[in-house]
Amino acid sequence: MYLSVRAASLDIIKRLTESDLEKYGEHSESGRYTVAKWINTYSGHPRDHGNQIKDALGS
């Protein structure tokens, strides 16, 4: 499932233009949330979860 989700996201990301990166929505807590910020956050998300699991298991 992980690879399928990543592949689908990559397909969308490949079609973005430079100007698309500055498009945004308003997050209820974070305020303006651009496509570029989403990509930056999203790219580290699996690693962050992996580290949380490692910490929870104490390894």
PDB file of N, H, CA, C and O in Angstrom:
ATOM      1  N   MET A   1       0.818  -1.184   0.000  1.00  0.00           N
ATOM      2  CA  MET A   1       0.000   0.000   0.000  1.00  0.00           C
ATOM      3  C   MET A   1       0.867   1.256   0.000  1.00  0.00           C
ATOM      4  O   MET A   1       0.578   2.211  -0.720  1.00  0.00           O
ATOM      5  N   TYR A   2       1.908   1.256   0.788  1.00  0.00           N
ATOM      6  H   TYR A   2       2.143   0.479   1.373  1.00  0.00           H
ATOM      7  CA  TYR A   2       2.804   2.418   0.879  1.00  0.00           C
ATOM      8  C   TYR A   2       3.328   2.809  -0.497  1.00  0.00           C
ATOM      9  O   TYR A   2       3.296   3.981  -0.872  1.00  0.00           O
ATOM     10  N   LEU A   3       3.812   1.815  -1.252  1.00  0.00           N
ATOM     11  H   LEU A   3       3.838   0.863  -0.948  1.00  0.00           H
ATOM     12  CA  LEU A   3       4.366   2.115  -2.569  1.00  0.00           C
ATOM     13  C   LEU A   3       3.305   2.637  -3.530  1.00  0.00           C
ATOM     14  O   LEU A   3       3.592   3.501  -4.359  1.00  0.00           O
ATOM     15  N   SER A   4       2.097   2.128  -3.429  1.00  0.00           N
ATOM     16  H   SER A   4       1.864   1.426  -2.756  1.00  0.00           H
ATOM     17  CA  SER A   4       1.011   2.596  -4.290  1.00  0.00           C
ATOM     18  C   SER A   4       0.683   4.060  -4.017  1.00  0.00           C
ATOM     19  O   SER A   4       0.488   4.845  -4.945  1.00  0.00           O
ATOM     20  N   VAL A   5       0.625   4.417  -2.748  1.00  0.00           N
ATOM     21  H   VAL A   5       0.784   3.780  -1.994  1.00  0.00           H
ATOM     22  CA  VAL A   5       0.335   5.806  -2.378  1.00  0.00           C
ATOM     23  C   VAL A   5       1.450   6.723  -2.859  1.00  0.00           C
ATOM     24  O   VAL A   5       1.187   7.792  -3.410  1.00  0.00           O
ATOM     25  N   ARG A   6       2.684   6.309  -2.652  1.00  0.00           N
ATOM     26  H   ARG A   6       2.897   5.441  -2.204  1.00  0.00           H
ATOM     27  CA  ARG A   6       3.821   7.122  -3.094  1.00  0.00           C
ATOM     28  C   ARG A   6       3.840   7.275  -4.609  1.00  0.00           C
ATOM     29  O   ARG A   6       4.114   8.362  -5.118  1.00  0.00           O
ATOM     30  N   ALA A   7       3.551   6.195  -5.336  1.00  0.00           N
ATOM     31  H   ALA A   7       3.329   5.312  -4.922  1.00  0.00           H
ATOM     32  CA  ALA A   7       3.529   6.252  -6.799  1.00  0.00           C
ATOM     33  C   ALA A   7       2.446   7.211  -7.292  1.00  0.00           C
ATOM     34  O   ALA A   7       2.673   7.977  -8.229  1.00  0.00           O
ATOM     35  N   ALA A   8       1.291   7.170  -6.675  1.00  0.00           N
ATOM     36  H   ALA A   8       1.107   6.548  -5.914  1.00  0.00           H
ATOM     37  CA  ALA A   8       0.204   8.075  -7.060  1.00  0.00           C
ATOM     38  C   ALA A   8       0.582   9.526  -6.778  1.00  0.00           C
ATOM     39  O   ALA A   8       0.303  10.411  -7.587  1.00  0.00           O
ATOM     40  N   SER A   9       1.213   9.768  -5.639  1.00  0.00           N
ATOM     41  H   SER A   9       1.440   9.049  -4.982  1.00  0.00           H
ATOM     42  CA  SER A   9       1.649  11.126  -5.304  1.00  0.00           C
ATOM     43  C   SER A   9       2.715  11.604  -6.286  1.00  0.00           C
ATOM     44  O   SER A   9       2.694  12.759  -6.711  1.00  0.00           O
ATOM     45  N   LEU A  10       3.637  10.731  -6.642  1.00  0.00           N
ATOM     46  H   LEU A  10       3.654   9.793  -6.296  1.00  0.00           H
ATOM     47  CA  LEU A  10       4.689  11.098  -7.580  1.00  0.00           C
ATOM     48  C   LEU A  10       4.102  11.474  -8.930  1.00  0.00           C
ATOM     49  O   LEU A  10       4.569  12.414  -9.573  1.00  0.00           O
ATOM     50  N   ASP A  11       3.094  10.754  -9.358  1.00  0.00           N
ATOM     51  H   ASP A  11       2.715   9.990  -8.836  1.00  0.00           H
ATOM     52  CA  ASP A  11       2.435  11.067 -10.629  1.00  0.00           C
ATOM     53  C   ASP A  11       1.880  12.486 -10.609  1.00  0.00           C
ATOM     54  O   ASP A  11       2.008  13.221 -11.588  1.00  0.00           O
ATOM     55  N   ILE A  12       1.273  12.865  -9.510  1.00  0.00           N
ATOM     56  H   ILE A  12       1.169  12.268  -8.714  1.00  0.00           H
ATOM     57  CA  ILE A  12       0.728  14.224  -9.367  1.00  0.00           C
ATOM     58  C   ILE A  12       1.863  15.248  -9.323  1.00  0.00           C
ATOM     59  O   ILE A  12       1.793  16.273 -10.002  1.00  0.00           O
ATOM     60  N   ILE A  13       2.891  14.986  -8.545  1.00  0.00           N
ATOM     61  H   ILE A  13       2.947  14.153  -7.994  1.00  0.00           H
ATOM     62  CA  ILE A  13       4.011  15.919  -8.379  1.00  0.00           C
ATOM     63  C   ILE A  13       4.714  16.165  -9.711  1.00  0.00           C
ATOM     64  O   ILE A  13       5.117  17.292  -9.999  1.00  0.00           O
ATOM     65  N   LYS A  14       4.861  15.133 -10.516  1.00  0.00           N
ATOM     66  H   LYS A  14       4.534  14.217 -10.283  1.00  0.00           H
ATOM     67  CA  LYS A  14       5.524  15.285 -11.812  1.00  0.00           C
ATOM     68  C   LYS A  14       4.782  16.248 -12.736  1.00  0.00           C
ATOM     69  O   LYS A  14       5.397  16.860 -13.610  1.00  0.00           O
ATOM     70  N   ARG A  15       3.495  16.388 -12.558  1.00  0.00           N
ATOM     71  H   ARG A  15       2.995  15.892 -11.848  1.00  0.00           H
ATOM     72  CA  ARG A  15       2.700  17.253 -13.419  1.00  0.00           C
ATOM     73  C   ARG A  15       2.618  18.694 -12.921  1.00  0.00           C
ATOM     74  O   ARG A  15       2.033  19.538 -13.598  1.00  0.00           O
ATOM     75  N   LEU A  16       3.184  18.995 -11.766  1.00  0.00           N
ATOM     76  H   LEU A  16       3.660  18.309 -11.215  1.00  0.00           H
ATOM     77  CA  LEU A  16       3.143  20.356 -11.232  1.00  0.00           C
ATOM     78  C   LEU A  16       4.054  21.282 -12.014  1.00  0.00           C
ATOM     79  O   LEU A  16       5.112  20.875 -12.493  1.00  0.00           O
ATOM     80  N   THR A  17       3.637  22.516 -12.136  1.00  0.00           N
ATOM     81  H   THR A  17       2.777  22.847 -11.747  1.00  0.00           H
ATOM     82  CA  THR A  17       4.479  23.544 -12.734  1.00  0.00           C
ATOM     83  C   THR A  17       5.094  24.370 -11.602  1.00  0.00           C
ATOM     84  O   THR A  17       4.709  24.241 -10.439  1.00  0.00           O
ATOM     85  N   GLU A  18       6.056  25.218 -11.968  1.00  0.00           N
ATOM     86  H   GLU A  18       6.368  25.323 -12.912  1.00  0.00           H
ATOM     87  CA  GLU A  18       6.675  26.096 -10.966  1.00  0.00           C
ATOM     88  C   GLU A  18       5.618  26.944 -10.269  1.00  0.00           C
ATOM     89  O   GLU A  18       5.656  27.109  -9.049  1.00  0.00           O
ATOM     90  N   SER A  19       4.691  27.474 -11.026  1.00  0.00           N
ATOM     91  H   SER A  19       4.660  27.341 -12.017  1.00  0.00           H
ATOM     92  CA  SER A  19       3.677  28.347 -10.426  1.00  0.00           C
ATOM     93  C   SER A  19       2.725  27.562  -9.521  1.00  0.00           C
ATOM     94  O   SER A  19       2.160  28.126  -8.584  1.00  0.00           O
ATOM     95  N   ASP A  20       2.542  26.273  -9.792  1.00  0.00           N
ATOM     96  H   ASP A  20       3.001  25.815 -10.553  1.00  0.00           H
ATOM     97  CA  ASP A  20       1.696  25.446  -8.925  1.00  0.00           C
ATOM     98  C   ASP A  20       2.250  25.355  -7.512  1.00  0.00           C
ATOM     99  O   ASP A  20       1.489  25.203  -6.556  1.00  0.00           O
ATOM    100  N   LEU A  21       3.553  25.445  -7.372  1.00  0.00           N
ATOM    101  H   LEU A  21       4.171  25.568  -8.148  1.00  0.00           H
ATOM    102  CA  LEU A  21       4.190  25.287  -6.057  1.00  0.00           C
ATOM    103  C   LEU A  21       3.783  26.378  -5.074  1.00  0.00           C
ATOM    104  O   LEU A  21       3.844  26.174  -3.862  1.00  0.00           O
ATOM    105  N   GLU A  22       3.372  27.525  -5.582  1.00  0.00           N
ATOM    106  H   GLU A  22       3.322  27.691  -6.567  1.00  0.00           H
ATOM    107  CA  GLU A  22       2.980  28.628  -4.707  1.00  0.00           C
ATOM    108  C   GLU A  22       1.477  28.693  -4.450  1.00  0.00           C
ATOM    109  O   GLU A  22       1.013  29.539  -3.685  1.00  0.00           O
ATOM    110  N   LYS A  23       0.721  27.810  -5.082  1.00  0.00           N
ATOM    111  H   LYS A  23       1.098  27.123  -5.703  1.00  0.00           H
ATOM    112  CA  LYS A  23      -0.713  27.752  -4.785  1.00  0.00           C
ATOM    113  C   LYS A  23      -0.871  27.277  -3.350  1.00  0.00           C
ATOM    114  O   LYS A  23      -0.024  26.552  -2.829  1.00  0.00           O
ATOM    115  N   TYR A  24      -1.947  27.684  -2.724  1.00  0.00           N
ATOM    116  H   TYR A  24      -2.635  28.273  -3.147  1.00  0.00           H
ATOM    117  CA  TYR A  24      -2.069  27.368  -1.307  1.00  0.00           C
ATOM    118  C   TYR A  24      -3.516  27.210  -0.874  1.00  0.00           C
ATOM    119  O   TYR A  24      -4.460  27.594  -1.564  1.00  0.00           O
ATOM    120  N   GLY A  25      -3.632  26.634   0.286  1.00  0.00           N
ATOM    121  H   GLY A  25      -2.865  26.322   0.846  1.00  0.00           H
ATOM    122  CA  GLY A  25      -4.892  26.565   0.998  1.00  0.00           C
ATOM    123  C   GLY A  25      -4.653  27.135   2.376  1.00  0.00           C
ATOM    124  O   GLY A  25      -3.512  27.417   2.742  1.00  0.00           O
ATOM    125  N   GLU A  26      -5.702  27.308   3.139  1.00  0.00           N
ATOM    126  H   GLU A  26      -6.629  27.079   2.842  1.00  0.00           H
ATOM    127  CA  GLU A  26      -5.557  27.826   4.496  1.00  0.00           C
ATOM    128  C   GLU A  26      -5.776  26.697   5.493  1.00  0.00           C
ATOM    129  O   GLU A  26      -6.859  26.117   5.554  1.00  0.00           O
ATOM    130  N   HIS A  27      -4.754  26.390   6.269  1.00  0.00           N
ATOM    131  H   HIS A  27      -3.873  26.862   6.221  1.00  0.00           H
ATOM    132  CA  HIS A  27      -4.820  25.361   7.297  1.00  0.00           C
ATOM    133  C   HIS A  27      -5.340  26.014   8.570  1.00  0.00           C
ATOM    134  O   HIS A  27      -4.947  27.134   8.898  1.00  0.00           O
ATOM    135  N   SER A  28      -6.211  25.330   9.281  1.00  0.00           N
ATOM    136  H   SER A  28      -6.530  24.421   9.014  1.00  0.00           H
ATOM    137  CA  SER A  28      -6.829  25.922  10.476  1.00  0.00           C
ATOM    138  C   SER A  28      -5.814  26.282  11.559  1.00  0.00           C
ATOM    139  O   SER A  28      -6.059  27.200  12.343  1.00  0.00           O
ATOM    140  N   GLU A  29      -4.699  25.592  11.620  1.00  0.00           N
ATOM    141  H   GLU A  29      -4.500  24.847  10.983  1.00  0.00           H
ATOM    142  CA  GLU A  29      -3.692  25.878  12.638  1.00  0.00           C
ATOM    143  C   GLU A  29      -2.425  26.514  12.065  1.00  0.00           C
ATOM    144  O   GLU A  29      -1.790  27.338  12.723  1.00  0.00           O
ATOM    145  N   SER A  30      -2.061  26.138  10.852  1.00  0.00           N
ATOM    146  H   SER A  30      -2.577  25.468  10.316  1.00  0.00           H
ATOM    147  CA  SER A  30      -0.792  26.592  10.269  1.00  0.00           C
ATOM    148  C   SER A  30      -0.920  27.790   9.352  1.00  0.00           C
ATOM    149  O   SER A  30       0.087  28.361   8.932  1.00  0.00           O
ATOM    150  N   GLY A  31      -2.158  28.180   9.032  1.00  0.00           N
ATOM    151  H   GLY A  31      -2.976  27.715   9.373  1.00  0.00           H
ATOM    152  CA  GLY A  31      -2.338  29.299   8.119  1.00  0.00           C
ATOM    153  C   GLY A  31      -2.091  28.885   6.679  1.00  0.00           C
ATOM    154  O   GLY A  31      -2.462  27.786   6.266  1.00  0.00           O
ATOM    155  N   ARG A  32      -1.464  29.769   5.919  1.00  0.00           N
ATOM    156  H   ARG A  32      -1.162  30.661   6.254  1.00  0.00           H
ATOM    157  CA  ARG A  32      -1.209  29.509   4.498  1.00  0.00           C
ATOM    158  C   ARG A  32      -0.323  28.277   4.345  1.00  0.00           C
ATOM    159  O   ARG A  32       0.743  28.181   4.954  1.00  0.00           O
ATOM    160  N   TYR A  33      -0.778  27.344   3.528  1.00  0.00           N
ATOM    161  H   TYR A  33      -1.644  27.422   3.033  1.00  0.00           H
ATOM    162  CA  TYR A  33      -0.060  26.086   3.328  1.00  0.00           C
ATOM    163  C   TYR A  33       0.096  25.872   1.833  1.00  0.00           C
ATOM    164  O   TYR A  33      -0.843  25.454   1.155  1.00  0.00           O
ATOM    165  N   THR A  34       1.299  26.164   1.315  1.00  0.00           N
ATOM    166  H   THR A  34       2.062  26.505   1.865  1.00  0.00           H
ATOM    167  CA  THR A  34       1.537  26.069  -0.125  1.00  0.00           C
ATOM    168  C   THR A  34       1.787  24.620  -0.549  1.00  0.00           C
ATOM    169  O   THR A  34       2.051  23.746   0.276  1.00  0.00           O
ATOM    170  N   VAL A  35       1.696  24.400  -1.837  1.00  0.00           N
ATOM    171  H   VAL A  35       1.481  25.110  -2.507  1.00  0.00           H
ATOM    172  CA  VAL A  35       2.017  23.083  -2.396  1.00  0.00           C
ATOM    173  C   VAL A  35       3.485  22.755  -2.098  1.00  0.00           C
ATOM    174  O   VAL A  35       3.812  21.617  -1.761  1.00  0.00           O
ATOM    175  N   ALA A  36       4.354  23.739  -2.221  1.00  0.00           N
ATOM    176  H   ALA A  36       4.089  24.663  -2.495  1.00  0.00           H
ATOM    177  CA  ALA A  36       5.782  23.524  -1.926  1.00  0.00           C
ATOM    178  C   ALA A  36       5.981  23.087  -0.472  1.00  0.00           C
ATOM    179  O   ALA A  36       6.778  22.191  -0.194  1.00  0.00           O
ATOM    180  N   LYS A  37       5.262  23.717   0.445  1.00  0.00           N
ATOM    181  H   LYS A  37       4.614  24.445   0.219  1.00  0.00           H
ATOM    182  CA  LYS A  37       5.378  23.344   1.860  1.00  0.00           C
ATOM    183  C   LYS A  37       4.856  21.920   2.080  1.00  0.00           C
ATOM    184  O   LYS A  37       5.425  21.155   2.860  1.00  0.00           O
ATOM    185  N   TRP A  38       3.761  21.574   1.379  1.00  0.00           N
ATOM    186  H   TRP A  38       3.300  22.196   0.746  1.00  0.00           H
ATOM    187  CA  TRP A  38       3.214  20.221   1.491  1.00  0.00           C
ATOM    188  C   TRP A  38       4.243  19.198   1.023  1.00  0.00           C
ATOM    189  O   TRP A  38       4.454  18.182   1.687  1.00  0.00           O
ATOM    190  N   ILE A  39       4.887  19.457  -0.116  1.00  0.00           N
ATOM    191  H   ILE A  39       4.716  20.282  -0.656  1.00  0.00           H
ATOM    192  CA  ILE A  39       5.889  18.521  -0.644  1.00  0.00           C
ATOM    193  C   ILE A  39       7.036  18.375   0.344  1.00  0.00           C
ATOM    194  O   ILE A  39       7.491  17.262   0.606  1.00  0.00           O
ATOM    195  N   ASN A  40       7.502  19.477   0.888  1.00  0.00           N
ATOM    196  H   ASN A  40       7.133  20.381   0.675  1.00  0.00           H
ATOM    197  CA  ASN A  40       8.599  19.444   1.861  1.00  0.00           C
ATOM    198  C   ASN A  40       8.213  18.626   3.096  1.00  0.00           C
ATOM    199  O   ASN A  40       8.997  17.807   3.574  1.00  0.00           O
ATOM    200  N   THR A  41       7.023  18.850   3.597  1.00  0.00           N
ATOM    201  H   THR A  41       6.386  19.516   3.208  1.00  0.00           H
ATOM    202  CA  THR A  41       6.541  18.118   4.769  1.00  0.00           C
ATOM    203  C   THR A  41       6.324  16.652   4.437  1.00  0.00           C
ATOM    204  O   THR A  41       6.742  15.769   5.186  1.00  0.00           O
ATOM    205  N   TYR A  42       5.676  16.397   3.324  1.00  0.00           N
ATOM    206  H   TYR A  42       5.336  17.114   2.716  1.00  0.00           H
ATOM    207  CA  TYR A  42       5.314  15.047   2.907  1.00  0.00           C
ATOM    208  C   TYR A  42       6.538  14.175   2.664  1.00  0.00           C
ATOM    209  O   TYR A  42       6.512  12.976   2.939  1.00  0.00           O
ATOM    210  N   SER A  43       7.616  14.775   2.147  1.00  0.00           N
ATOM    211  H   SER A  43       7.637  15.749   1.923  1.00  0.00           H
ATOM    212  CA  SER A  43       8.807  13.986   1.822  1.00  0.00           C
ATOM    213  C   SER A  43       9.482  13.413   3.059  1.00  0.00           C
ATOM    214  O   SER A  43      10.123  12.366   2.977  1.00  0.00           O
ATOM    215  N   GLY A  44       9.351  14.076   4.202  1.00  0.00           N
ATOM    216  H   GLY A  44       8.830  14.927   4.268  1.00  0.00           H
ATOM    217  CA  GLY A  44       9.957  13.560   5.427  1.00  0.00           C
ATOM    218  C   GLY A  44       9.010  12.767   6.308  1.00  0.00           C
ATOM    219  O   GLY A  44       9.421  12.204   7.322  1.00  0.00           O
ATOM    220  N   HIS A  45       7.752  12.723   5.924  1.00  0.00           N
ATOM    221  H   HIS A  45       7.418  13.181   5.100  1.00  0.00           H
ATOM    222  CA  HIS A  45       6.723  12.118   6.763  1.00  0.00           C
ATOM    223  C   HIS A  45       6.984  10.633   7.099  1.00  0.00           C
ATOM    224  O   HIS A  45       6.886  10.261   8.268  1.00  0.00           O
ATOM    225  N   PRO A  46       7.307   9.786   6.126  1.00  0.00           N
ATOM    226  CA  PRO A  46       7.564   8.372   6.467  1.00  0.00           C
ATOM    227  C   PRO A  46       8.758   8.197   7.401  1.00  0.00           C
ATOM    228  O   PRO A  46       8.730   7.365   8.308  1.00  0.00           O
ATOM    229  N   ARG A  47       9.810   8.990   7.174  1.00  0.00           N
ATOM    230  H   ARG A  47       9.833   9.666   6.437  1.00  0.00           H
ATOM    231  CA  ARG A  47      10.995   8.906   8.038  1.00  0.00           C
ATOM    232  C   ARG A  47      10.642   9.328   9.465  1.00  0.00           C
ATOM    233  O   ARG A  47      11.101   8.719  10.431  1.00  0.00           O
ATOM    234  N   ASP A  48       9.830  10.368   9.586  1.00  0.00           N
ATOM    235  H   ASP A  48       9.457  10.862   8.801  1.00  0.00           H
ATOM    236  CA  ASP A  48       9.404  10.826  10.909  1.00  0.00           C
ATOM    237  C   ASP A  48       8.638   9.732  11.641  1.00  0.00           C
ATOM    238  O   ASP A  48       8.867   9.491  12.826  1.00  0.00           O
ATOM    239  N   HIS A  49       7.732   9.076  10.932  1.00  0.00           N
ATOM    240  H   HIS A  49       7.546   9.272   9.970  1.00  0.00           H
ATOM    241  CA  HIS A  49       6.974   7.992  11.565  1.00  0.00           C
ATOM    242  C   HIS A  49       7.879   6.816  11.933  1.00  0.00           C
ATOM    243  O   HIS A  49       7.709   6.201  12.986  1.00  0.00           O
ATOM    244  N   GLY A  50       8.828   6.510  11.075  1.00  0.00           N
ATOM    245  H   GLY A  50       8.966   7.009  10.219  1.00  0.00           H
ATOM    246  CA  GLY A  50       9.777   5.436  11.379  1.00  0.00           C
ATOM    247  C   GLY A  50      10.556   5.736  12.648  1.00  0.00           C
ATOM    248  O   GLY A  50      10.764   4.854  13.482  1.00  0.00           O
ATOM    249  N   ASN A  51      10.982   6.977  12.789  1.00  0.00           N
ATOM    250  H   ASN A  51      10.813   7.693  12.112  1.00  0.00           H
ATOM    251  CA  ASN A  51      11.717   7.372  14.003  1.00  0.00           C
ATOM    252  C   ASN A  51      10.828   7.317  15.238  1.00  0.00           C
ATOM    253  O   ASN A  51      11.294   6.951  16.317  1.00  0.00           O
ATOM    254  N   GLN A  52       9.548   7.677  15.093  1.00  0.00           N
ATOM    255  H   GLN A  52       9.170   7.974  14.217  1.00  0.00           H
ATOM    256  CA  GLN A  52       8.615   7.571  16.217  1.00  0.00           C
ATOM    257  C   GLN A  52       8.464   6.118  16.660  1.00  0.00           C
ATOM    258  O   GLN A  52       8.418   5.830  17.856  1.00  0.00           O
ATOM    259  N   ILE A  53       8.389   5.221  15.711  1.00  0.00           N
ATOM    260  H   ILE A  53       8.426   5.455  14.740  1.00  0.00           H
ATOM    261  CA  ILE A  53       8.272   3.792  16.029  1.00  0.00           C
ATOM    262  C   ILE A  53       9.530   3.303  16.734  1.00  0.00           C
ATOM    263  O   ILE A  53       9.452   2.597  17.739  1.00  0.00           O
ATOM    264  N   LYS A  54      10.687   3.681  16.204  1.00  0.00           N
ATOM    265  H   LYS A  54      10.750   4.254  15.387  1.00  0.00           H
ATOM    266  CA  LYS A  54      11.959   3.295  16.839  1.00  0.00           C
ATOM    267  C   LYS A  54      12.007   3.800  18.289  1.00  0.00           C
ATOM    268  O   LYS A  54      12.381   3.059  19.198  1.00  0.00           O
ATOM    269  N   ASP A  55      11.630   5.050  18.491  1.00  0.00           N
ATOM    270  H   ASP A  55      11.326   5.652  17.753  1.00  0.00           H
ATOM    271  CA  ASP A  55      11.649   5.619  19.834  1.00  0.00           C
ATOM    272  C   ASP A  55      10.682   4.895  20.760  1.00  0.00           C
ATOM    273  O   ASP A  55      11.001   4.630  21.919  1.00  0.00           O
ATOM    274  N   ALA A  56       9.514   4.582  20.250  1.00  0.00           N
ATOM    275  H   ALA A  56       9.255   4.797  19.308  1.00  0.00           H
ATOM    276  CA  ALA A  56       8.508   3.888  21.069  1.00  0.00           C
ATOM    277  C   ALA A  56       8.977   2.495  21.462  1.00  0.00           C
ATOM    278  O   ALA A  56       8.655   2.002  22.543  1.00  0.00           O
ATOM    279  N   LEU A  57       9.744   1.863  20.571  1.00  0.00           N
ATOM    280  H   LEU A  57      10.006   2.263  19.693  1.00  0.00           H
ATOM    281  CA  LEU A  57      10.250   0.522  20.865  1.00  0.00           C
ATOM    282  C   LEU A  57      11.568   0.550  21.628  1.00  0.00           C
ATOM    283  O   LEU A  57      12.055  -0.485  22.083  1.00  0.00           O
ATOM    284  N   GLY A  58      12.136   1.735  21.762  1.00  0.00           N
ATOM    285  H   GLY A  58      11.740   2.575  21.392  1.00  0.00           H
ATOM    286  CA  GLY A  58      13.362   1.884  22.528  1.00  0.00           C
ATOM    287  C   GLY A  58      14.593   1.390  21.815  1.00  0.00           C
ATOM    288  O   GLY A  58      15.575   1.014  22.455  1.00  0.00           O
ATOM    289  N   SER A  59      14.554   1.386  20.490  1.00  0.00           N
ATOM    290  H   SER A  59      13.757   1.692  19.971  1.00  0.00           H
ATOM    291  CA  SER A  59      15.745   0.915  19.740  1.00  0.00           C
ATOM    292  C   SER A  59      16.365   2.005  18.922  1.00  0.00           C
ATOM    293  O   SER A  59      17.364   1.774  18.240  1.00  0.00           O
TER     294      SER A  59
END
